[in-house]
């Protein structure tokens, strides 16, 4: 990124956001101009309607051969509209809202089917929670700015949850439980062409207890169906073939201690079938706060997978040290290693708030490869960058 400008503000009942960014040319890829515009108007008491526009345009250079981004030098556009109808007084004091959106994108081949739309209904309250989300992405949908996980699919995501609170006796509850939670949520994905199922997963909360001390216990069951629309390379020499269908069930047990404590830990154990075999996963996430302004987070993930084509393990380790020297100056260091890519990465970010809204960032990234040939870590790449953010209020 060479330079960027962002404008945000409010005029009457309208909220406005505008961003313009220019990127530089690198390795035969031309620089681009990126625009994002968002306008939203508040209506009624707790609702709004809005529009969104994005643009991405590559800057050509006749003196040098360049590779067109996204296969074209034509400017790409996205235009959309959305709404939200909400209330906090349904049946007296209940929350409820309905949201919807539609997006249309540029299609250089003029073949149509380049839109996306969806709706979301929520009833988020203390004792009962209900949600239903629907989204469809057409096969030629290609946003000018941003990304989509896949095309030519529709997704349904229902959720229902029951959250009773135990009775209090002399200000206390039995076992110190503040609230129980039971429920089920789903992620159901289908192809738009023939409505064939791609992925179905139900997350059943068998038991969850939130304690007054802010600790938490969770037990989940996750029955899953998946049909692979492309080959899935699970590990070296282990690839699940395209068109394969799998039904498997996972079981998850999780304990969270209160984040307010000087030392907190969140262990999670997941086991059960996995595609055509089995998988055991252990995740341990810890946070240590020795003093105000210092937080050390240590994360570890261990996976043991057994499939008919082979057995293997995968590990991920991460360490994040956040240091707040004073309200204006902070330093964050993130180190991560995973056994699959054998890459060790380090990011260090320094932030100095000169005045509220005017920030200086200095970022350094360094990646090493655990090379078995030389039996040591060798540098893959390293990069330093800086950003200055200036805010003018009027």
C-alpha positions as CSV (number, residue, x, y, z in Angstrom):
1,X,0.0,0.0,0.0
2,X,1.5,3.3,-1.1
3,X,-1.2,5.7,0.3
4,X,-4.7,5.6,1.6
5,X,-7.4,8.1,2.7
6,X,-10.4,7.3,4.9
7,X,-13.4,9.6,5.6
8,X,-16.0,8.8,8.2
9,X,-18.7,10.9,9.7
10,X,-22.4,11.6,10.4
11,X,-24.7,14.1,8.8
12,X,-28.2,14.2,10.2
13,X,-29.5,10.6,10.1
14,X,-26.9,9.5,7.6
15,X,-23.7,7.7,8.4
16,X,-20.9,7.9,5.8
17,X,-17.7,6.0,5.2
18,X,-15.3,6.5,2.2
19,X,-12.0,4.8,1.7
20,X,-9.5,5.3,-1.2
21,X,-6.3,3.2,-1.4
22,X,-3.5,3.1,-3.9
23,X,-1.1,0.1,-4.1
24,X,2.2,-0.1,-5.8
25,X,3.4,-2.4,-8.6
26,X,5.3,-5.6,-7.5
27,X,6.7,-8.6,-9.3
28,X,4.9,-7.9,-12.6
29,X,1.6,-7.2,-10.9
30,X,0.3,-3.6,-11.5
31,X,-0.6,-1.2,-8.8
32,X,-4.3,-0.7,-8.2
33,X,-6.8,1.9,-7.0
34,X,-9.3,0.6,-4.6
35,X,-12.5,2.5,-3.6
36,X,-15.1,1.6,-0.9
37,X,-18.1,3.8,-0.2
38,X,-20.8,3.1,2.5
39,X,-23.8,5.2,3.2
40,X,-26.4,4.2,5.9
41,X,-29.5,6.1,6.9
42,X,-31.1,5.5,10.3
43,X,-34.9,5.0,10.1
44,X,-37.5,4.5,12.8
45,X,-36.0,4.0,16.3
46,X,-33.6,1.1,15.8
47,X,-33.4,0.4,12.1
48,X,-31.6,1.5,9.0
49,X,-31.3,1.2,5.2
50,X,-27.9,1.4,3.4
51,X,-26.0,1.1,0.2
52,X,-22.5,-0.1,-0.6
53,X,-20.2,0.5,-3.5
54,X,-16.7,-0.8,-4.2
55,X,-14.3,-0.4,-7.1
56,X,-11.0,-2.0,-8.0
57,X,-9.0,-0.7,-11.0
58,X,-5.5,-1.8,-12.2
59,X,-3.2,0.9,-13.5
60,X,-1.7,-0.3,-16.8
61,X,1.8,0.5,-17.9
62,X,2.5,0.4,-21.6
63,X,6.3,0.2,-21.1
64,X,6.4,-3.1,-19.1
65,X,4.5,-6.4,-19.5
66,X,2.1,-6.8,-16.6
67,X,-0.2,-9.6,-15.4
68,X,-3.8,-8.5,-15.2
69,X,-5.2,-9.0,-11.7
70,X,-8.3,-11.3,-11.7
71,X,-7.7,-11.9,-15.4
72,X,-8.7,-8.5,-16.6
73,X,-7.6,-4.8,-16.7
74,X,-11.2,-3.6,-16.7
75,X,-12.4,-1.9,-13.6
76,X,-14.4,-4.2,-11.3
77,X,-17.4,-2.9,-9.4
78,X,-19.7,-4.1,-6.6
79,X,-23.0,-2.4,-5.8
80,X,-25.2,-3.5,-2.9
81,X,-28.1,-2.5,-0.6
82,X,-29.1,-3.7,2.8
83,X,-31.5,-3.0,5.6
84,X,-32.1,-3.8,9.3
85,X,-35.5,-3.7,11.1
86,X,-35.0,-4.0,14.8
87,X,-36.8,-3.5,18.1
88,X,-36.0,-4.0,21.8
89,X,-39.7,-3.7,22.9
90,X,-41.1,-6.9,21.3
91,X,-43.7,-8.3,23.8
92,X,-42.6,-5.6,26.2
93,X,-38.8,-6.0,26.6
94,X,-37.7,-8.6,24.1
95,X,-35.1,-8.1,21.3
96,X,-35.8,-9.0,17.7
97,X,-34.5,-7.9,14.4
98,X,-34.5,-8.8,10.7
99,X,-31.7,-8.0,8.2
100,X,-31.3,-8.5,4.5
101,X,-28.8,-7.6,1.7
102,X,-28.3,-7.9,-2.1
103,X,-25.0,-7.5,-3.9
104,X,-24.3,-7.3,-7.7
105,X,-20.8,-7.6,-9.1
106,X,-19.1,-6.9,-12.4
107,X,-19.1,-9.8,-14.9
108,X,-16.7,-9.1,-17.8
109,X,-18.0,-12.2,-19.7
110,X,-21.6,-10.9,-19.5
111,X,-22.8,-14.4,-18.5
112,X,-25.0,-13.2,-15.6
113,X,-25.3,-15.0,-12.3
114,X,-23.0,-12.6,-10.5
115,X,-25.0,-11.7,-7.5
116,X,-25.3,-12.6,-3.8
117,X,-28.1,-12.1,-1.4
118,X,-29.2,-13.1,2.1
119,X,-31.3,-12.5,5.1
120,X,-30.9,-13.0,8.9
121,X,-33.5,-13.2,11.6
122,X,-32.6,-13.0,15.3
123,X,-34.4,-13.3,18.6
124,X,-31.5,-12.8,21.0
125,X,-32.8,-12.8,24.6
126,X,-31.8,-14.0,28.0
127,X,-33.8,-17.2,28.3
128,X,-34.5,-18.1,24.7
129,X,-32.3,-17.4,21.6
130,X,-33.5,-18.1,18.1
131,X,-31.6,-17.3,14.8
132,X,-32.0,-18.2,11.1
133,X,-29.5,-17.0,8.5
134,X,-29.8,-17.6,4.8
135,X,-27.2,-16.7,2.1
136,X,-26.8,-17.5,-1.6
137,X,-23.8,-16.8,-3.8
138,X,-24.1,-17.3,-7.5
139,X,-21.5,-19.0,-9.7
140,X,-20.0,-15.8,-11.2
141,X,-20.1,-13.7,-8.1
142,X,-16.7,-11.9,-7.9
143,X,-16.5,-8.9,-5.5
144,X,-14.3,-6.0,-6.5
145,X,-13.0,-5.8,-2.9
146,X,-13.0,-8.7,-0.5
147,X,-13.5,-12.4,-1.1
148,X,-15.9,-15.3,-0.8
149,X,-15.2,-18.8,0.5
150,X,-16.9,-20.5,-2.5
151,X,-19.4,-19.8,-5.3
152,X,-22.6,-21.4,-6.6
153,X,-23.9,-22.4,-3.2
154,X,-26.6,-21.5,-0.7
155,X,-26.3,-21.7,3.0
156,X,-28.8,-22.1,5.9
157,X,-27.8,-21.5,9.5
158,X,-30.5,-22.1,12.1
159,X,-30.0,-21.9,15.8
160,X,-32.2,-22.5,18.9
161,X,-31.0,-22.1,22.5
162,X,-32.6,-22.5,25.9
163,X,-30.7,-20.7,28.7
164,X,-32.4,-21.1,32.1
165,X,-31.1,-19.5,35.3
166,X,-31.2,-21.5,38.5
167,X,-33.1,-20.2,41.5
168,X,-31.1,-18.2,44.1
169,X,-31.2,-19.0,47.8
170,X,-29.9,-16.2,50.0
171,X,-28.2,-14.6,47.0
172,X,-26.4,-17.8,45.9
173,X,-27.2,-20.6,43.5
174,X,-26.5,-24.3,43.7
175,X,-22.9,-25.1,42.7
176,X,-22.4,-21.4,41.9
177,X,-24.0,-21.7,38.5
178,X,-25.3,-18.5,37.0
179,X,-26.8,-19.8,33.9
180,X,-27.2,-23.1,32.0
181,X,-27.3,-23.4,28.2
182,X,-28.7,-26.1,25.9
183,X,-29.3,-25.9,22.2
184,X,-28.5,-26.7,18.6
185,X,-27.1,-24.8,15.7
186,X,-26.7,-25.9,12.1
187,X,-24.5,-25.1,9.0
188,X,-26.2,-26.5,5.9
189,X,-24.7,-25.8,2.5
190,X,-26.1,-26.9,-0.9
191,X,-25.1,-26.4,-4.6
192,X,-27.3,-23.9,-6.4
193,X,-27.3,-25.9,-9.6
194,X,-29.1,-29.1,-8.4
195,X,-29.5,-28.5,-4.7
196,X,-27.2,-31.3,-3.8
197,X,-25.8,-31.2,-0.3
198,X,-22.2,-30.2,0.1
199,X,-21.8,-29.9,3.9
200,X,-24.1,-30.4,6.9
201,X,-23.0,-29.9,10.4
202,X,-25.1,-29.8,13.6
203,X,-23.5,-28.4,16.8
204,X,-25.5,-29.8,19.7
205,X,-24.8,-28.1,23.0
206,X,-25.5,-31.1,25.3
207,X,-24.6,-29.1,28.4
208,X,-23.1,-25.7,29.2
209,X,-22.8,-24.1,32.6
210,X,-21.7,-20.5,33.2
211,X,-20.6,-20.0,36.8
212,X,-20.8,-16.8,38.9
213,X,-17.0,-16.9,39.1
214,X,-16.9,-16.5,35.2
215,X,-15.7,-20.1,34.7
216,X,-17.4,-22.2,32.1
217,X,-17.9,-25.9,31.1
218,X,-19.1,-27.0,27.7
219,X,-20.0,-30.4,26.2
220,X,-20.9,-30.6,22.4
221,X,-21.7,-33.2,19.9
222,X,-21.1,-32.4,16.2
223,X,-22.6,-34.8,13.6
224,X,-21.3,-33.9,10.1
225,X,-21.9,-34.8,6.5
226,X,-19.5,-33.6,3.7
227,X,-19.2,-34.3,0.0
228,X,-15.9,-33.2,-1.5
229,X,-16.3,-31.2,-4.7
230,X,-12.5,-31.3,-5.2
231,X,-9.7,-33.5,-3.9
232,X,-8.7,-32.8,-0.3
233,X,-5.0,-33.2,0.5
234,X,-5.0,-34.0,4.2
235,X,-1.3,-34.7,4.4
236,X,1.7,-35.8,2.3
237,X,0.6,-38.8,0.2
238,X,-2.9,-38.7,1.8
239,X,-5.5,-37.2,-0.5
240,X,-9.3,-37.8,-0.2
241,X,-10.7,-38.1,-3.8
242,X,-13.2,-35.8,-5.4
243,X,-16.9,-36.8,-5.1
244,X,-16.3,-38.8,-1.8
245,X,-19.1,-38.6,0.8
246,X,-18.5,-38.8,4.5
247,X,-20.6,-39.0,7.6
248,X,-18.8,-38.6,10.9
249,X,-19.4,-37.4,14.5
250,X,-17.1,-35.3,16.7
251,X,-17.3,-34.9,20.5
252,X,-16.0,-31.7,22.2
253,X,-15.3,-31.0,25.9
254,X,-14.2,-27.5,26.9
255,X,-13.3,-25.7,30.1
256,X,-12.7,-22.0,30.4
257,X,-11.4,-20.3,33.5
258,X,-12.1,-16.6,34.1
259,X,-10.1,-14.2,32.0
260,X,-10.0,-11.7,34.9
261,X,-7.5,-14.0,36.7
262,X,-3.8,-13.4,36.6
263,X,-3.4,-16.9,35.0
264,X,-6.2,-18.3,32.9
265,X,-6.5,-21.4,30.9
266,X,-8.9,-22.8,28.2
267,X,-8.3,-26.5,27.5
268,X,-10.4,-28.2,24.8
269,X,-10.5,-31.9,23.9
270,X,-12.2,-33.1,20.7
271,X,-12.4,-36.7,19.6
272,X,-14.4,-39.0,17.3
273,X,-14.6,-40.1,13.7
274,X,-13.1,-37.9,11.0
275,X,-13.8,-38.5,7.3
276,X,-12.9,-42.2,6.8
277,X,-10.9,-42.5,10.0
278,X,-10.5,-40.9,13.4
279,X,-9.0,-37.7,14.9
280,X,-8.0,-36.6,18.4
281,X,-7.4,-33.0,19.0
282,X,-6.1,-31.2,22.1
283,X,-6.1,-27.4,22.3
284,X,-4.6,-25.5,25.3
285,X,-4.8,-21.7,25.4
286,X,-3.3,-19.9,28.4
287,X,-2.9,-16.3,29.3
288,X,-0.6,-14.9,32.0
289,X,-0.9,-11.3,33.3
290,X,2.0,-10.7,35.6
291,X,1.4,-7.0,35.9
292,X,-0.7,-4.2,34.4
293,X,0.1,-3.7,30.7
294,X,1.7,-7.1,30.1
295,X,-0.1,-10.1,28.7
296,X,1.6,-13.4,27.6
297,X,-0.6,-15.8,25.6
298,X,0.6,-19.3,24.9
299,X,-1.4,-21.5,22.5
300,X,-0.8,-25.1,21.6
301,X,-2.7,-27.5,19.3
302,X,-2.0,-31.2,18.8
303,X,-3.8,-33.3,16.3
304,X,-3.5,-37.1,15.9
305,X,-5.3,-38.4,12.7
306,X,-5.7,-42.0,11.6
307,X,-7.1,-42.7,8.1
308,X,-7.0,-45.9,6.0
309,X,-4.3,-44.3,3.8
310,X,-2.0,-43.4,6.7
311,X,-1.5,-42.0,10.2
312,X,0.0,-38.6,11.0
313,X,0.2,-35.8,13.5
314,X,-0.1,-32.0,13.1
315,X,1.0,-29.5,15.7
316,X,0.6,-25.7,16.0
317,X,2.3,-23.5,18.6
318,X,1.8,-19.8,19.1
319,X,3.1,-17.2,21.6
320,X,1.8,-13.6,21.8
321,X,3.4,-11.0,24.1
322,X,1.5,-7.7,24.3
323,X,3.2,-4.9,26.2
324,X,1.5,-1.6,27.0
325,X,4.2,0.8,28.1
326,X,1.7,3.6,28.7
327,X,-1.6,4.7,27.3
328,X,0.1,5.8,24.1
329,X,2.9,3.3,23.3
330,X,2.5,-0.5,22.8
331,X,4.5,-3.4,21.4
332,X,3.1,-6.7,20.3
333,X,5.2,-9.8,19.3
334,X,3.6,-12.8,17.7
335,X,5.6,-16.0,17.1
336,X,4.0,-19.1,15.5
337,X,5.1,-22.5,14.2
338,X,3.2,-25.4,12.6
339,X,4.5,-28.8,11.8
340,X,2.7,-29.1,8.4
341,X,4.4,-26.2,6.6
342,X,7.4,-26.3,9.0
343,X,7.4,-22.5,8.9
344,X,8.3,-20.4,11.9
345,X,6.9,-16.9,11.7
346,X,7.5,-13.8,13.8
347,X,5.6,-10.5,13.6
348,X,6.5,-7.5,15.8
349,X,4.2,-4.4,15.7
350,X,5.0,-1.1,17.4
351,X,2.2,1.5,17.8
352,X,2.7,5.1,19.0
353,X,-0.5,7.2,19.5
354,X,0.9,10.7,19.0
355,X,-2.5,12.2,19.6
356,X,-5.9,10.5,19.6
357,X,-6.5,9.6,15.9
358,X,-2.9,10.2,14.8
359,X,-1.0,6.9,15.0
360,X,2.4,5.6,13.9
361,X,2.8,1.9,13.2
362,X,6.1,0.1,12.5
363,X,5.8,-3.6,11.6
364,X,8.5,-6.3,11.1
365,X,7.8,-9.8,9.7
366,X,10.2,-12.6,9.4
367,X,9.6,-16.2,8.3
368,X,12.0,-19.2,8.6
369,X,11.7,-22.8,7.2
370,X,12.7,-25.8,9.3
371,X,14.9,-27.3,6.6
372,X,15.6,-31.0,7.2
373,X,18.4,-31.0,4.6
374,X,20.7,-28.6,6.6
375,X,19.0,-29.5,9.9
376,X,18.3,-25.8,10.9
377,X,16.0,-22.9,10.3
378,X,16.7,-20.9,7.1
379,X,15.2,-17.5,6.2
380,X,12.3,-17.5,3.7
381,X,11.5,-13.8,3.7
382,X,11.6,-10.8,5.9
383,X,9.9,-7.4,5.5
384,X,9.6,-4.1,7.4
385,X,6.8,-1.6,6.9
386,X,5.5,1.5,8.5
387,X,2.2,3.3,8.4
388,X,1.2,6.8,9.7
389,X,-2.5,7.5,10.3
390,X,-3.6,11.1,10.4
391,X,-7.1,12.1,11.4
392,X,-8.6,15.5,10.7
393,X,-11.9,16.2,12.4
394,X,-14.3,18.9,11.1
